Structures are given as structure tokens and as C-alpha cells.
Amino acid sequence: MTDTGHEPEAARFIQPLPTKPNLEKQQKDAKALMRAYCRGDADAVARVEALHPSPPAADGFKLSDAQLVIARGYGFASWPKLKRRIDALTKSPADLFVEAVNDGDVEAVRHLLDTHPDLGARINDPLFAFGRTAAHSACDNLELLDLLIAHGADIAKKSDWEHGGFGILEEAKPEQADALIARGAVVDVWAAAHLGRFEALKALVEADPALVNAKGGDGKRPLHYARTVEIAGYLLDRGAEIDATDDDHVSTPAQYLVGDQPEVCRFLVERGARSDLLMAAAVGDVGLVRRFLDEDPKSIDMRVSQEWFPMIDTAENGGHIYQWTLGFYASAFDVARKFGHGAVLDLLRAHAGRRQLFLDALWTGDLATADACLAEQPDLVSGADDETWRHVADAARTNLTEIVRAMLARGFPVTATSQHGATPLHWAAYHGNPEMMQVVLEYDPPVEALCRDFGGPPLGWAFHGVREPWPLTSTGRHGDCVALLLEAGASCKEAAFPTGHDAIDAVLRRYLFR
């Protein structure tokens, strides 16, 4: 018996689910069915007409339609029901548990814990990303967290991370802390510093003075977490190493705190913390900025880039923390603007040469100043090195269409590469930004160019950008980008269809089955 209500003529397409099903095979079958249906294959057409409740025309047939037909062919009313059945047969209870917790599905977690009592013995295992436990992964879902605790979850257990385990409070927002503490979370020295709880930190350190330099998550010391000047001062007065580095990003407390706690960073600099031009600009120390510029005039070129700091795509570890505290590609000019230090910005401009002023003007959209610099020194772009040229790819990586337009118009090479060896065309495709792509295509880029790290062309980056977008930068119009790439001569094999993204598949359908 099935739950699909098929007509008798559908019977020849119905078969029992294999005893050892494989969801990947069913996914491939759905894609193959979609390709065959779009080609007009007679058997595929007959199958769709027999099993689909409202068979669409080929030009409106989506992957979800093909999946529905596959599911009904196995006697299931929908693809989700087929998937749930296959998951139940092929995935371990622990795998299903991880998925349910990550989805925040309280009822699914409850069902799994009730029907698989042995899960209780694994509830504190590091089954989640970065060695986290279920409780860590549910910290912002109190209903789910309470369910886990009722089944034995230890909210005080640290993660099992290779660079040093995190307690649940080390990553919690201060407003979450009381609810977590009420459920058993422990305020240790790192949590106390992070949450700004001076009295708790003081009591811990007085009981065990060695805690001032103890390593917590990522190998960070309590000083890396200091939320207030009072806490930072107390730790320093009791022997905290002011320039101790963590084990993942190899960065100091001041480098960690410069973005979110600039006043604490400023205090650490005043107490002698190691600094650099970017940090000096962030804290607004004009004298320190002047000293760096006088000691090394080339430091004015410093920015959060591979030239100056280990970056995430090439570093042996997680890359320098400036990538997140100050932002990718931030220059001293950018940092001074971000923190509102006009005197620092004026000093930087006074020390800058034409090239620095030119680049800063481009990044800020001040095209009049950029053109004035170029008029005074016409070879600013043509005579530049790769590190200068890559700015256009860095701007594309950050999804800044107008900056890319301005740079290309002033001679930056369209083949310049940045992170992962990707060109501006790769980044436009990844972000799903057709406006940027149109700008880039005006300069006749190689549409089949392969990136360095993954060996993928821009078309492949568009497909990947749909599956794993960067939420803060994705424009989301990947179908339009795919259309532009195909019009520009990019090739696509039928095996790439369908992608599961309706807008992209609509474009590929027209291209592949015309």
C-alpha cells in the first residue's frame, strides 16, 4: 500500500524502497529524471505524467517536482517523507540528533532521546562543530537547552577544541548569561572577564593567582576577554602577560579587543602593549601614529591583508584576528574613519604619497581626488605591482560594485586576484551580483579562468555562492549572473543541471535544452 493515491496506470513506475537505500542515489535519480524530462525523453515524460499530481511543462519543471516524482515512485507522498525514512534507515541516532539540535527542532530531539535511550550516554560528547556539545549548540534556545539538561546535558562542560576548549559563557552574550548561569553554567575566570563581572573574577584570581595567565578557549588568557578597563587593570596588576598570544590566531589581547572594546585596547596600549599603525589609528593616539610613520614610512601601506598579516586562506592557523576585529583589507585610513579620529586621519594624509592617497580615495569613492592623483602621477596604476593591482579583486571580494567600477575604469587589471586566487569575475559570481558582473565583463575577462585554491571557474563560483553564501555580502541574484556568464561564452555541461536553485536552473534549462 502507498500513501500517494496513484491511479492504476502509475503502478508500473512504483517500486519498494531498497532495504539499504541511499539518499544520494535518490538525489541523483531526481536530477537525472529532470534532465531527461527537459530533453523530452518518452519514459521520463510518462513517469512524470503518471506520478506527479499536476505535471508541469518542461520549461516549468523544477528539481522539487522531480524529487516529488521519485518519492511517489517509492510510495511516499512527498520528498521530505522519503528523506525522513531513508535517514531513519541509514543514519545513526547520533547523526539524527546532531541534525535536530542544529535545526533547533525541540520535538525531533525529544523523540530521539525518548526512543533511543543510549543517546543520553552521548549527550555530552563533542558531536558538534569545533568540538562543541549539544548544550553549547542550544545555548540560545532555552526550551531545547532545558530538554537537553533534563536528559543529562552538562552545561558546565567545555568544548573539545584542539586549540583550547570553550566554556558556554565564553561565547555567550552578556544578556544571555543569567539564564545560562541559572541552569548550571560556571562563571570561570574567562567567562567573568568576558561578561564584565569584576567581583567574580577578583574572587577567582585571589583564590588562585595563576589564573591570570591560564589558557581558555583558543588558548586565550583572561586578558584577551577583558570587557572593562577595571578588569584589564586588575589582571595586569596581578601579573597578566600584556602581549600573550592565543593559540589559534596568534594575536594579543589588545588585537582582540581593538574592535569591540577600543577603550580597553587604548588602556592596554597606554600600559605598554605591543601596537602597530592600525591599532594606534583605532585608539586615536596621534603621537603613536606619528612615531610609527616616522620609524617606518612604508607602514602607511599597512592594511589587513596577506602582505601584512597571516590571512585565513593561507595561514597555518585561523589567520590574524584583525580579519574580524578590524575587517578584511582595512587600512589605517579606514580604521581612523571607523573610530572617528579626524586628527589621525589628517596626520595620515599629511604623510601619504600619491599612491596611498589614490588608493584611499578609490576605496572611499572620492573619485575627484583619485583622478587628481592620477593626473599628477599617470603611472600610478600602469607602473604598480601586484599588491596594488589586487585591490580591485579585494573590492570585488567585499562586494563593492562602485569601487570595482572605479578601479577598472582607471586601469586596474581585470585579471587581478585576491583571496583564493579569485578574480573580480569569480567574486561577482559568488556574491550573485549581476551589476558588478556587467561592469567586469566590459573589460573582457577570461570567463573560464580557474581560481588558485579550488580550481573552479566563475560559473562554478556562482553555483557555490547559492549553496554557501556569505550572508553579509551576498546579493542573491545568482541566476542573473549565470545568464551573463553563459552569454559571455562560459560553458556548462548537462551534468551540472539541475543545481536545485530555481533561478539558476531556469537559465541552464534554456541554455542546455534549446
Secondary structure, 3 states (H helix, E strand, C coil): CCCCCCCHHHHHHCCCCCCCCCHHHHHHHHHHHHHHHHHCCHHHHHHHHHHCCCCCCHHHCCHHHHHHHHHHHCCCCCHHHHHHHHHHHHCCHHHHHHHHHHHCCHHHHHHHHHHCHHHHHHCCCCCEHHHECHHHHCCCCHHHHHHHHHCCCCCCCCCCCCCCCCCHHHCCCHHHHHHHHHCCCCCCHHHHHHHCCHHHHHHHHHHCHHHHHCCCHHHCCHHHHCCCHHHHHHHHHCCCCCCCCCCCCCCCHHHHHCCCCHHHHHHHHHCCCCCCHHHHHHHCCHHHHHHHHHHCHHHHHCECCCCCCCCCCCCCCCCCCHHHHCCCCCEHHHHHHHCCCHHHHHHHHHHCCHHHHHHHHHHHCCHHHHHHHHHHCHHHCCCCCHHHHCHHHHHHHCCCHHHHHHHHHCCCCCCCCCHHHCCHHHHHHHHCCHHHHHHHHCCCCCCCCCCCCCCCCHHHHHHHHHHCCCCCCCCCCHHHHHHHHHHCCCCCCHHHCCCCCHHHHHHHHHHHCC
